[in-house]
Each structure stands twice: as structure tokens, then as C-alpha cells.
Amino acid sequence: MTAFNAATENIINSIRSDDPFDSRETVAAIDITHEQFHVWPWEDKEAGIAKPDYPKW
């Protein structure tokens, strides 16, 4: 989310005229689309081994 948040902040700053290109007209659109995303926590489900970077249950 860090990259998304930074990009969104850059767009908002551009709309507020906080960028070096103030003399140009700025048009921006932010498309926030809901996407189903399911994380598979298992490295090996049969053996009961969770991924090492997955949070503890």
C-alpha cells in the first residue's frame, strides 16, 4: 500500500497546486475499484505449515 498511498498523495498535491508545474491546468482522476483478494496462508496445508511471513493465528 505504500506505493499506492504515495501515488495518491502526489495526485492530491498536484490538484492542490503543490507541484512545480503550477502554470498548467491539472486534471486528475482516481479510480478505486473493489477487488476480491484472498491470501493463501499455507506453505503446505496438508502438513499444517503456514507461510513464515504470514501473521500468527
N, C-alpha and C positions, 0 to 999 in steps of 0.2 A: 504494500500500500504506500510505501514511501515515495516511489516514483509517481504514482497516481496523484498523491497529495501535493507533491512539488509541482507537477504539471498543472493541476487545478489552481494552485496558488499563483503560478505565473500568468495564467489566463485572467484570473480575477485582478491581479495587479495591472495587467495590460488594460483592462476595462477601466480601472481607476486612474489611468494615465500615469502610472508609476514606472514607466519604462523610458528608455532614451529615444523612442520613436513617437514622441507626443504629437508631432506635427501631422501624423497620418490619422485617418479615420480608422477606428478599430471595431471590428465586428467579431464576436465570439459566440460559439455555441458549445454547450456542454451536454453530452448525451449520456445519461445514466440509465443503463439497461439492466434489469434484474436478470441474473444468470444463475441457474441452479448449479451448485458446485458441491460435490461430496468428496471429502478426503478419506481415502482408504488408510486406516491406521495400522494395518498389518504388514509386516515384512514376510511373515509366514503364519497365516491364520490357523492352519492345521496344527502347528506346533505351539500356537499361542504366543508367538513372538511379535511384539509390536515394533514399529519403526523406532529407531533410537531417538530421533528428533521430534517424535510425537509426544504431546503432553501426557503425563501420568493420569490414569483414570481414577 
